[in-house]
């Protein structure tokens, strides 16, 4: 598999993963609003069940899921990622949905590329390439139009939602950059399975899951089916997202995840009845154009570096 083919594979994986993750946003918004389930309870159930099923699958396929715990260097990295990456990005994302809505929460995630670019530039002691700067600026302008409908005085988010959105951006950047070495050593599924299980256990014990008074909500068939869909789509999204980083850079991964808010917005308009203004549609078009251009230019720059 040549470099261009690998890169195309990574781009396809991140786009599909982003769309699946974007689809879970409106689903979680529906569960939180229709059943009045708490953020902590929903995430505890989601993380524990998804992590347990992934690890069971690995055991059935005769993968050693315990070897990572025999080496302190790796299990410490796994626990750090579980807390600040897996649990961090999921909790802040769902909390942002609860404080605003699925579309805005997903859009606020686009603070992450800024942190990723700043970190990569700082660690390499160099300015980011010009195409990344212009691409991110264009994406953020599109995001601004989506969030404000073109008017600063018309900001469509509350201060609490903005704070959670900042948290989503920071944790998503960490989620993008941190786990590469541990995934390369132990595999994507092992890392995701354990990090979900660890995150779910930590959240559950910190919130006293044995005292949750919301277990009766799980008896509702609609809520159950939606939770299962959230767990399935969300888990596949995480696997594709992390796997894509083997083939494309963290900066490109974070930028290509712009398909998340577009998917969330499309579903919210069709299913939840959200209304988009003309300026917001312009913002969507601008974001798509920037993503396509970044992908093409990123491939050209990568091939050029290989040739040199």
C-alpha positions in Angstrom: 0.0 0.0 0.0 1.7 3.2 -1.2 1.6 6.5 0.7 -1.3 8.1 -1.2 -3.4 5.0 -0.7 -2.7 4.9 3.0 -3.5 8.5 3.3 -6.8 8.1 1.4 -7.7 5.2 3.8 -7.1 7.5 6.8 -9.2 10.2 5.3 -12.1 7.9 4.6 -11.9 6.4 8.1 -11.9 9.8 9.8 -14.8 11.1 7.7 -17.0 8.0 8.4 -16.0 8.1 12.1 -16.8 11.8 12.3 -20.2 11.3 10.7 -21.1 8.5 13.1 -19.9 10.6 16.1 -21.9 13.6 14.8 -25.0 11.4 14.5 -24.8 10.4 18.2 -25.1 14.1 19.2 -28.8 14.5 18.3 -29.4 11.0 19.7 -28.0 11.9 23.1 -29.9 15.2 23.0 -33.1 13.3 22.5 -32.3 10.9 25.4 -31.4 13.7 27.7 -34.5 15.8 26.9 -37.2 13.1 26.5 -36.2 10.8 29.4 -34.6 13.4 31.7 -31.7 11.1 32.2 -28.6 12.7 33.8 -25.4 13.1 31.9 -23.5 11.0 34.4 -25.9 8.1 34.3 -26.1 7.9 30.5 -22.3 8.1 30.2 -21.7 5.5 32.9 -24.0 3.0 31.1 -22.5 3.8 27.7 -18.9 3.6 28.7 -19.2 0.4 30.8 -21.3 -1.5 28.3 -19.2 -0.5 25.2 -15.9 -1.1 27.0 -17.0 -4.5 28.3 -18.3 -5.6 24.9 -15.1 -4.6 23.1 -12.9 -6.5 25.7 -15.2 -9.5 25.4 -14.8 -9.5 21.6 -11.0 -9.4 22.0 -11.0 -12.3 24.4 -13.2 -14.3 22.1 -10.8 -13.6 19.2 -7.9 -14.8 21.5 -6.3 -11.4 22.0 -4.3 -10.9 25.3 -6.1 -8.0 27.0 -4.1 -8.2 30.2 -0.5 -7.9 29.0 -0.7 -4.1 29.1 -1.2 -4.2 32.9 2.1 -6.0 33.4 4.1 -3.0 32.3 3.8 0.1 34.5 5.0 2.5 31.7 2.1 1.5 29.5 -0.7 1.1 32.0 0.0 4.5 33.4 -0.3 6.0 29.9 -3.5 4.0 29.5 -5.0 5.3 32.7 -4.0 8.9 31.8 -5.7 8.6 28.4 -8.8 7.0 30.0 -9.3 9.9 32.4 -8.3 12.9 30.3 -8.9 11.6 26.8 -11.8 9.1 26.7 -13.8 10.2 29.8 -12.8 13.8 29.3 -14.0 14.2 25.8 -17.1 12.2 26.3 -18.2 14.0 29.5 -17.5 17.5 28.3 -19.2 16.8 25.0 -22.4 15.4 26.6 -22.4 18.2 29.2 -22.1 20.8 26.4 -25.1 19.1 24.7 -27.0 19.3 28.0 -26.1 23.0 28.3 -27.0 23.9 24.7 -27.9 21.4 22.0 -26.2 18.7 19.8 -25.4 21.1 17.0 -23.7 23.7 19.1 -21.9 21.2 21.2 -20.4 19.5 18.2 -19.5 22.8 16.7 -17.7 23.9 19.8 -15.5 20.9 19.4 -13.8 22.9 16.7 -11.7 24.7 19.2 -9.6 21.5 19.1 -7.7 22.2 15.9 -6.4 25.4 17.3 -4.9 23.6 20.3 -3.6 20.8 18.1 -1.8 23.2 15.7 -0.4 25.3 18.6 0.9 22.2 20.4 2.5 20.7 17.2 4.0 24.1 16.3 5.4 24.6 19.8 6.8 21.0 20.0 8.5 21.4 16.6 9.5 25.0 17.3 8.2 26.2 14.0 5.2 28.0 12.6 2.5 25.9 11.0 2.4 25.7 7.2 0.6 28.5 5.5 -2.1 26.2 4.1 -3.0 25.0 7.6 -3.2 28.6 9.0 -5.6 29.7 6.1 -7.5 26.5 6.3 -8.1 26.7 10.0 -9.0 30.4 9.8 -11.5 29.6 7.0 -13.0 26.8 9.1 -13.3 29.1 12.2 -14.9 31.8 10.1 -17.5 29.2 9.0 -17.9 28.1 12.6 -18.4 31.8 13.6 -21.2 32.2 11.0 -22.8 29.0 12.3 -22.7 30.0 15.9 -23.7 33.6 15.5 -25.6 33.8 12.3 -23.1 36.5 11.3 -23.7 38.8 14.4 -21.5 38.8 17.5 -24.6 40.1 19.5 -26.5 37.0 18.4 -24.3 34.4 20.0 -26.3 31.2 20.2 -24.6 29.7 23.3 -24.7 30.4 27.0 -21.5 31.1 29.1 -21.9 27.6 30.6 -22.1 26.0 27.2 -19.0 27.9 26.1 -17.1 26.7 29.1 -18.0 23.1 28.4 -17.2 23.7 24.7 -13.7 24.9 25.7 -13.4 21.7 27.7 -14.4 19.7 24.6 -11.8 21.4 22.5 -9.0 20.8 25.1 -9.9 17.2 25.8 -10.4 16.5 22.1 -7.0 17.8 21.3 -5.5 15.7 24.0 -7.5 12.7 22.7 -6.0 13.3 19.2 -2.4 13.7 20.2 -1.7 11.6 23.3 -2.6 7.9 22.6 -0.5 7.3 19.4 2.3 5.5 21.1 0.2 3.2 23.3 -2.1 2.4 20.4 0.9 1.5 18.2 2.2 -0.8 20.9 -1.1 -2.5 22.0 -3.6 -1.9 19.3 -6.6 0.4 18.9 -9.2 -2.0 20.3 -7.3 -2.8 23.4 -6.8 0.9 24.2 -10.4 1.8 23.5 -11.9 -1.1 25.4 -9.9 -0.6 28.5 -10.2 3.2 28.4 -14.0 3.1 28.1 -14.2 0.6 31.0 -11.9 2.6 33.2 -13.6 5.8 32.4 -17.0 4.3 33.1 -15.9 2.8 36.4 -14.3 6.1 37.5 -17.4 8.1 36.6 -19.8 5.6 38.1 -18.0 5.4 41.4 -17.5 9.1 41.7 -21.2 9.7 41.1 -22.3 6.7 43.2 -23.9 4.7 40.4 -25.2 2.1 42.9 -27.5 4.9 44.2 -28.7 6.1 40.8 -32.5 6.5 40.8 -32.7 6.4 37.0 -32.5 2.7 36.4 -36.3 2.6 35.8 -35.7 4.7 32.7 -34.0 1.7 31.1 -37.3 -0.1 31.1 -38.5 2.2 28.4 -38.1 0.5 25.0 -37.5 3.8 23.0 -34.8 4.9 25.4 -33.2 1.5 25.4 -33.0 1.3 21.6 -31.6 4.8 21.4 -28.9 4.1 24.0 -27.9 0.9 22.1 -27.6 2.9 18.9 -25.5 5.6 20.7 -23.2 2.9 22.1 -22.8 1.2 18.7 -22.3 4.3 16.6 -20.1 6.0 19.2 -17.8 3.0 19.7 -17.3 2.5 15.9 -16.7 6.3 15.6 -13.9 6.1 18.3 -12.3 3.1 16.6 -12.3 4.7 13.2 -11.1 8.0 14.6 -8.1 6.6 16.4 -7.3 4.2 13.6 -7.1 7.0 11.1 -4.2 8.6 13.0 -2.0 5.8 11.6 -2.3 7.3 8.2 -2.8 11.0 8.5 -1.5 13.7 10.8 -3.2 14.8 14.1 -3.8 18.3 12.6 -5.5 16.8 9.5 -7.5 14.4 11.7 -8.8 17.3 13.9 -9.7 19.4 10.9 -11.4 16.6 8.9 -13.6 16.0 11.9 -15.6 19.0 10.7 -17.9 16.4 9.2 -19.2 15.9 12.8 -21.1 19.2 13.1 -22.3 19.0 9.6 -23.8 15.6 10.3 -25.2 16.7 13.6 -26.8 19.7 12.0 -28.3 17.8 9.1 -29.9 15.2 11.5 -31.0 17.9 13.9 -32.8 19.8 11.1 -34.5 16.7 9.7 -35.3 14.9 13.0 -35.4 17.5 15.8 -36.8 20.3 13.7 -33.8 22.7 14.1 -33.9 25.7 11.7 -30.9 27.1 9.9 -30.6 30.7 8.7 -29.0 31.7 5.4 -25.8 32.9 7.0 -25.4 29.6 8.8 -25.7 27.7 5.5 -22.9 29.9 4.1 -20.9 28.9 7.1 -21.5 25.2 6.3 -20.4 25.7 2.7 -17.2 27.5 3.8 -16.3 24.8 6.2 -16.8 22.1 3.6 -14.6 24.0 1.1 -11.9 24.5 3.7 -11.9 20.8 4.6 -11.7 19.7 1.0 -8.9 22.1 0.2 -6.9 21.1 3.3 -7.2 17.5 2.3 -5.9 18.1 -1.2 -3.2 20.5 -0.2 -2.1 18.2 2.7 -1.7 15.3 0.3 0.4 17.5 -2.1 2.7 18.7 0.6 3.1 15.1 2.0 4.0 13.7 -1.4 6.4 16.6 -2.0 8.2 15.9 1.3 8.5 12.2 0.4 10.0 13.0 -3.0 12.6 15.3 -1.4 
